[in-house]
């Protein structure tokens, strides 16, 4: 029986976590960069092993990068961001999103076939590949010099001077699809993701999050935006040479590929994890390994079930989880039983079936997944226990 589908077991829902969270009609850059820059300009937004960037500084750099793209990227609609510096990588990706350009951030050295498949109109890189229209991150400094006082720190695209309401459903972020295509996020889906995860993980202003998953993945992008929505600090650790954080963080975030090596990186770096390690999984996982990892890390391993095609949809809550379960539905996510044979929606609820394929309906999901009716197929078969925790049993083709 599922609280998400039936709503009869509210007593089990974690205290302080909303089942549904309001998502304002505004750009993700407005909620996750500009607003924190107004309320907490001196709070640290981003920290690498070499430098820090406060919210006020990040908002100013965003405006400068937006100005550079607006001036130099006329006619471009698809932008690949291939930068080795994580600060520049994030700033330019946000600037492309802010201008409603479709941004792809695969890391500094993607496979040539992947870059060709994305078909960018513009590549932002300090080590540009041949055959593409290119901008360099140094162009940001040129625009900075040219900007006048009236341009610095401008409110951005939501300012009335733009004259039109932004298209919040326009695709602004591209992630690779397992079928070889791409899935597309909008301002609306990314902001819904930021709000839902920040609520679920009870993030507060000043929360410290160590991000080992790169922002070009569903997990890295989701947790980056969730932390910034609550004016927390993201410690960059997805580039090996940038792993300079020490001391204690609230969360460490990494993709779990079935092995322990990646998740134990925080321990090897001397980082202590306070609340838990958010381990991104896309399917079945090893329960015994999860227990061993938790003992080794000295912190709970909180699974976050999702994928590029679906976004995050089921997660272990910091105060309520079981090692054998990936968790419960995130805020603004509903799970429906589907027939594993073909994905057809079942008329019965979870209380009437022993197992079924998990179908997802979520404001966090990008465009591009496999729909059956109005439900996304996950190809994961599971069941729900009386407390609302989901358990995975097998995968279907």
Beta strands, then each sheet from edge to edge (+ up, - down):
strand 1: 44-47
strand 2: 52-54
strand 3: 78-82
strand 4: 102-104
strand 5: 122-125
strand 6: 134-135
strand 7: 171-176
strand 8: 182-186
strand 9: 208-211
strand 10: 233-236
strand 11: 247-255
strand 12: 271-281
strand 13: 300-307
strand 14: 311-315
strand 15: 328-329
strand 16: 333-338
strand 17: 356-362
strand 18: 371-372
strand 19: 375-384
strand 20: 390-395
sheet 1: 2+ 1- 10- 9- 11- 12- 13- 14+ 15-
sheet 2: 4+ 3+ 5+ 6+
sheet 3: 7+ 8-
sheet 4: 16+ 17- 19+ 18-
sheet 5: 16+ 17- 19+ 20-
end
